[in-house]
Amino acid sequence: MEAIAKQPKVKNFINGKFERNGHTTMDVMSPLDGRIISNLPLSTYDDVDEAVKAAAKAFPEWSAMTFKERVQIFFKYRSLLEQHMEELTNLVRLENGKTYGEAKAEVEKSMELCEFAVSIPQVIVNEIQEVSKGVECRIERKPLGVVACITPFNFPNMVPHWTMPNALVLGNTMVMKPSELVPLSTMRMAELLQEAGLPDGVFNIVNGGKEVVEAICDHPDIEAVSFVGSTKVAKIVYKRATSNLKRCVALGGAKNHLLVLPDANPEMTANNVVASMSGCAGQRCMAASVMVGVDEVQHIIDRMVEEAKKIVPGENLGSVISAEAKARIEGYIADAERDGAKLLLDGRNTTVAGKEGGFYVGPTIIDYVTTDMSVAREEIFGPVISILRAKNLDEAIEIENGSNYGNAAAVFTQSGGLAKQVMERASAGMIGVNIGVPVPREPFSFGGWNESKFGVGDITGRSSIEFWTQNKKTTIKWNPEAKTNWMS
């Protein structure tokens, strides 16, 4: 990985060319050790406009291609992801701070997302029916035009693939704005798409910060916007995009509850809960954030602590994204301690030998948390889990339902009946039974409820097809000899 530590300057990718446009810039830093690895142009409305014009110019020819022609490019692209697995893995690790295994799993998931995209011609079947004698109606799915995606820092390779393959296979052209903290993976994606044969202008990248997001929401020629990030910003993007008459699906934050019942398998539960709270350094919207222990589960909590002690920052635990994130996470831990919670494991003040400039927080388990504490209510986005206690399952479900968020919830039990109660009553879009990270696999779609998602439909899988297309309805009558009827 050290061989790729020095990266080229980040450039916008517009109409098949990388360009800088002479902007002011900001540094890009590796959270692994705090080194500056590149810098990034802070683009403007004019850059977004240039990218939209390129996408609009490419749209007629791209959308006129058959599904088969478009998916052939993504067959090649998926193969290129596999060929460059090692490079892409190390790039994610360098700019995001994941462990090698987590970064590789992210690229493998991107390949899976491409596999679904190339299956879309088999998934979409146009509807045709003779609705009256000699009269035929049909429904076809047509692309929207120029669409835009705003992606987050926590999955620099995977989350862009939530949207890009499906939207493009369906015939749209795209402007993507990656997180300014992790722009390198997206730039490499553009190169591989070009190598796979994607025509110029079909996929464009505009780098920057708030000004680019606002320009995307405001631009009159962008038809739809997807966003993944914090709930605070998701609300702003959703309101601004829809007020400008665009489709929008905006995924926000989470506060995922894992309900642990006394009959849960201790070893499996402890392993799953700890892996869920610490995987990707807790920087994923599906991470376990709150464990609700129902009745007597102390034996499981004790085992969780022992499992968490095996997680070593810099070895099997990656860094958090920035110094600001580290300070915020440690602030939540300090607040919980001050408010009377008990720290079973404290990950503050963590450093890694040889990487003293990196941003690390050790695994942290906080017990005897109450529902009014900030660690019980707010998204921490770090390797931290808060333990609340409940007398029975009804009280545990009430705690889960009391959250403003609704991304995921899980239950650990050996009772099918109790599991079914949680499946039916938990207020979350994705439910796990004895699974700490209940992410649906393709073709099932990803998306939460409540303040974890704004907009209709989900961002991946079959549900995304509806978001990225519109229905064209055609009624046909050729036979003049047919008697006049209501269709005439």
Helices and strands as residue ranges (DSSP letters): G 2-4, E 12-14, E 17-19, E 25-29, E 36-41, H 45-64, H 67-83, H 85-96, H 100-123, E 127-132, E 135-143, E 146-150, H 158-169, E 173-177, H 184-196, E 203-205, H 210-218, E 224-228, H 231-243, E 247-251, E 256-260, H 266-278, G 279-282, E 288-294, H 298-308, H 323-338, E 342-345, E 364-367, H 374-377, E 384-390, H 393-401, E 405-406, E 408-412, H 416-425, E 430-433, E 449-450, E 453-454, H 461-467, E 469-477
